[in-house]
Amino acid sequence: LQALPDDTLKVLIINRVAWDTAYYNLALGLEYAQEGLRVAKKINFTRGIIIAYNALGATYCDMGDYNDALDVHMEGLNNAEKYGDPKLTGTALMNISLVYNSIKDTANSTAFLERAILEYEKVNYEQGLAAAYINLGGQYFEIDHLEQSTICFQKALALGRKSGKAEILGHAYSGLALCWADSGLFELAHKYIDSAFAVVTELSDSYVFAKVQANVATLLVLEKKYLEAEDAYLEAMTPFREIGVREEVLIFYMELSNICNLTNRPQEALEYWKKYMTLKDSLVNEDVLEHQRNLEALYESEKKKQEIELLTTKGN
């Protein structure tokens, strides 16, 4: 990278490095994403700017810095819409939905995911569609819309089988496993979890493995196998801690506290709850929602301004 001139190839390489690095070291991944954005802006590489905003925003979100994540993703969305690329626009929309999901704004998260799917469908971008369906399936599962969740994961699985991408297959299989478990079909659920592990083992990706392992823990809780679920959560927590994905660790602390309560260990339950509250206070605070509202208003205002300018130009 140091030997390369500041050109479009360098921006694309830095962005790839930023993504791959962030999977095991968020802080270092952030530095690469910031450098990619700097170079893209320096050479006025619009596509590169959009891609860099995407990587930067996703990293901020995983770090729990939701204000900066929203800022960056909204900038990326504005640039993508002006650029006119449905694939890039869909990705910006999907990443914004992930930020809203992180701050438990289900309505906005779902709405942005549905908009992302519409963009991806314009160009039949199957990898983006699969990711959006996986996220939407998880969203529906969280709010107990089991039928919609199952449909989304099944669509993702079909796309994963078509492309042969192990990451898509792993998420789709493990998502469906939770749907079957929630329906009481535990034998089928374990069959799908086994299929998920079979494909993600090929990846040697600790992040994807941890996501599947977290679903195993949820499955075991549904089966009331609490001690096994506890072990699964602890195993999934290690890679997320190492990477720096604090949001997942936050969820695990709450689940571990619940498990300790269910297994008559009040002191351990209290300790996990304290860890949960401490981390929660560092991640989510009142000004995140206020910042979100201000950002949305600014975005809508800018969009209306562009529409007026376009109409004025056509009138002239």
NURO-964800 format. One record per residue (C-alpha): y, x, z; residue number from 1. Coordinates in steps of 0.001 Angstrom, whole numbers, m for minus. Each point is the difference from the previous one (the first is absolute). Example, Ala and Ser with C-alpha at 12.3 -4.5 7.8 and 13.67 -1.06 7.14 Angstrom:
REM NURO-964800
      yy      xx      zz   i
   m4500   12300    7800   1
    3440    1370    m660   2
***
This chain:
REM NURO-964800
      yy      xx      zz   i
       0       0       0   1
    2414    2816     837   2
    m601    1534   m3409   3
     687   m3217   m1902   4
    3456    m876   m1353   5
    1649   m3204    1235   6
   m1377   m2348   m2650   7
   m1951   m3252    m317   8
   m3378    1752     366   9
    1075    1525    3295  10
    1067   m3423    1332  11
   m3383   m1519    m876  12
   m1916    2901    1572  13
    2081    m101    3207  14
    m586   m3751     247  15
   m3782     487    m337  16
      74    2715    2649  17
    2127   m2237    2263  18
   m2552   m2820    m152  19
   m3035    2243     518  20
    1655    1926    2829  21
    1119   m3172    1790  22
   m3636   m1081     338  23
    m563    2780    2516  24
    3523    1004    1084  25
    2761   m2615    m241  26
    2827    2327    1033  27
    m844    2531   m2704  28
    m553   m2775   m2539  29
    3486   m1282     820  30
    1515    3409    m804  31
   m1668      42   m3420  32
    1107   m3580    m733  33
    3604     872     902  34
    m136    3067   m2246  35
   m1409   m2077   m2859  36
    2871   m2484     319  37
    2558    2845      97  38
   m1308    1553   m3222  39
    m344   m3378   m1762  40
    3625    m866     808  41
    1186    3477   m1027  42
   m1459    m361   m3514  43
     708   m3771    m180  44
   m3690    m833    m516  45
      15   m3769     633  46
   m3756    m512      30  47
    m373    2974    2323  48
    2654   m1393    2336  49
   m1908   m3299     269  50
   m3323    1791     614  51
    1612    2238    2634  52
    1524   m3009    1814  53
   m3472   m1538      49  54
   m1610    3057    1624  55
    2886     471    2424  56
      59   m3639    1115  57
   m3768    m170     475  58
     121    3138    2160  59
    2847   m1361    2134  60
   m1981   m3217     490  61
   m3134    1855    1109  62
    2145    1995    2435  63
    1339   m3250    1475  64
    3567     589   m1246  65
     431   m3508   m1415  66
    3786      53    m490  67
    m168    3045   m2271  68
   m3104   m1402   m1712  69
    1834   m3230    m906  70
    3078    1904   m1170  71
   m2009    2268   m2269  72
   m2264   m2703   m1427  73
    2946   m2311    m762  74
    1640    2879   m1879  75
   m3258     532   m1862  76
    m216   m3711    m854  77
    3583     m83   m1309  78
    m657    3008   m2214  79
   m3363   m1348   m1213  80
    1479   m3380    m972  81
    2812    1697   m1931  82
   m2531    2308   m1663  83
   m2072   m3026   m1054  84
   m3473    1265     839  85
   m2220   m2754    1530  86
   m2455    2583    1326  87
    2663    1871    1959  88
    1688   m3246    1057  89
   m3323   m1364    1276  90
    m638    3148    2018  91
    3451    m191    1604  92
    m579   m3657     885  93
   m3428     734    1463  94
    1334    2816    2155  95
    2812   m2200    1303  96
   m2657   m2547     973  97
   m1763    2693    2049  98
    3171     655    1984  99
     404   m3723     706 100
   m3645    m160    1033 101
     604    2863    2419 102
    2792   m1910    1746 103
   m2136   m3172      18 104
    2141   m1903   m2512 105
   m2938   m1767   m1641 106
    2070   m2307   m2206 107
    1943    2804   m1687 108
   m3047    2244    m213 109
   m2005   m2681   m1829 110
    2907    m923   m2281 111
     537    3614   m1121 112
   m3727     475    m616 113
    m116   m3099   m2178 114
    3004    1293   m1973 115
   m1773    3353    m421 116
   m3075   m1715   m1428 117
    2146   m1842   m2552 118
    1538    3314   m1121 119
   m3369    1748    m282 120
   m1429   m2898   m1995 121
    2709     480   m2644 122
   m1562    3341    m975 123
   m3539    m614    1305 124
     288    2920    2440 125
   m3433    m355    1587 126
     305    2714    2653 127
    3251   m1520    1277 128
   m1496   m3491     m64 129
   m3009    1178    2006 130
    2229    1596    2652 131
    2186   m3116     192 132
   m3038   m2275     386 133
   m1391    2246    2751 134
    3300    m129    1886 135
     339   m3743    m528 136
   m3582    m524    1134 137
     747    1876    3209 138
    3175   m2015     457 139
   m1844   m3311    m330 140
   m2752    1209    2349 141
    2554     785    2706 142
    1368   m3557    m105 143
   m3483   m1595    m140 144
     186   m1172   m3606 145
   m3619    1018    m546 146
    m584   m1678   m3365 147
    3068    1595   m1607 148
    m892    3347    1556 149
   m3527    m116   m1443 150
    1296    m891   m3469 151
    2441    2947      40 152
   m2640    2520    1096 153
   m2436   m1341   m2619 154
    2623     491   m2722 155
     587    3541    1243 156
   m3736     693      38 157
    m361   m1182   m3593 158
    2827    2326   m1064 159
   m1503    2842    2016 160
   m3384    m424   m1635 161
    1670     m30   m3411 162
    1938    3211     660 163
   m2619    1675    2186 164
    2704    1199    2404 165
   m1600     739    3374 166
    3166    m639    2017 167
     406   m3530   m1394 168
   m3688    m747     501 169
      64    1283    3579 170
    2952   m2166    1025 171
   m1346   m3068   m1840 172
   m3520     287    1456 173
    1278     508    3564 174
    2523   m2839    m358 175
   m2716   m2375   m1162 176
   m2205    1182    2875 177
    2623   m1307    2439 178
     186   m3312   m1850 179
   m3785    m424     195 180
     m18     990    3683 181
    2767   m2477     787 182
   m2188   m2649   m1660 183
   m2943     992    2206 184
   m1899    1689   m2865 185
    m569    3267    1880 186
   m2993    1231   m2011 187
    2002    m317   m3214 188
    3012    1597    1714 189
   m1996    3111     932 190
   m1361     220   m3542 191
    3568     114   m1351 192
    1131    2524    2622 193
   m2934    2236    m977 194
    1125    m293   m3633 195
    3540     963    1044 196
   m1187    3130    1790 197
   m2255     919   m2928 198
    2989     193   m2362 199
    2624    1495    2353 200
   m2355    2804    1039 201
     314    1278   m3569 202
    3781     266     397 203
      96    2387    2993 204
    3265   m1744     891 205
     549    m281    3759 206
    2700   m2668    m411 207
   m2182   m2408   m2011 208
   m2980     727    2245 209
    2088    m856    3077 210
    1134   m3296   m1577 211
   m3618   m1000    m630 212
    m991    1146    3495 213
    2748   m2209    1460 214
   m1518   m2972   m1830 215
   m3376     917    1486 216
    1578    m221    3453 217
    1442   m3442    m798 218
   m3409   m1138   m1255 219
   m1648    1163    3232 220
    2594   m1868    2070 221
    m807   m3175   m1938 222
   m3665     608     860 223
    1017     470    3668 224
   m1425    3548     m61 225
    2978    1272    1958 226
   m1189    3460    1061 227
   m1064     852   m3548 228
    3361   m1322   m1234 229
    1777    2251    2507 230
   m1799    3060   m1374 231
     882   m1036   m3564 232
    3700    m394     840 233
      99    3400    1709 234
   m1695    1610   m2991 235
    2486   m1628   m2402 236
    2965     985    2183 237
    m549    3768    m273 238
     844     424   m3704 239
    2975   m2366     266 240
    1385    2047    2895 241
    m507    3228   m1928 242
    1752   m1412   m3065 243
    2789   m1575    2056 244
    m549   m3680    m925 245
    1333   m1483    3228 246
    m202   m3666   m1015 247
   m3809      73    m163 248
    m186    1813    3344 249
    2226   m2721    1484 250
   m2445   m2718   m1134 251
   m2948    1954    1399 252
    1622     323    3435 253
     389   m3777     176 254
   m3580    m613   m1161 255
   m1379    2561    2464 256
    1943   m1655    2805 257
   m1534   m3366    m949 258
   m3489    1508     m98 259
     432    1537    3468 260
    1097   m3401    1322 261
   m3030   m1681   m1561 262
   m2310    2595    1568 263
    1531    m258    3487 264
    1874    3308      51 265
    3498   m1085    1063 266
    1316    3490     773 267
    m951    1361   m3426 268
    1387   m3172   m1606 269
    3313     613    1754 270
     131    3639   m1122 271
    m558    m929   m3642 272
    2595   m2758     307 273
    2569    2482    1344 274
    m693    2290   m2954 275
     369   m2985   m2316 276
    3371   m1024    1473 277
    1353    3563      m9 278
    m873     508   m3655 279
    1150   m3505    m938 280
    3435     633    1517 281
     342    3134   m2118 282
    m985   m1814   m3207 283
    1537   m3475      41 284
    3343    m979    1431 285
    2487   m2791    m501 286
    2222    1835   m2468 287
   m2872     252   m2523 288
     157   m3743    m663 289
    3808      47     m82 290
     m90    2923   m2425 291
   m2490   m1928   m2131 292
    2330   m3019    m238 293
    3009    2169    m919 294
   m2004    1815   m2647 295
   m1238   m3245   m1557 296
    3548   m1368    m157 297
    1217    3202   m1666 298
   m2869    m125   m2503 299
     678   m3642    m927 300
    3728     703    m332 301
    m642    2936   m2327 302
   m2428   m2066   m2070 303
    2535   m2820    m443 304
    2658    2539    m963 305
   m2282    1387   m2723 306
    m729   m3525   m1288 307
    3728    m775    m216 308
     671    3273   m1846 309
   m2799    m796   m2456 310
    1361   m3503    m671 311
    3517    1384    m457 312
   m1266    2586   m2492 313
   m1860   m2673   m1979 314
    3089   m2232       0 315
    2119    2765   m1460 316
***
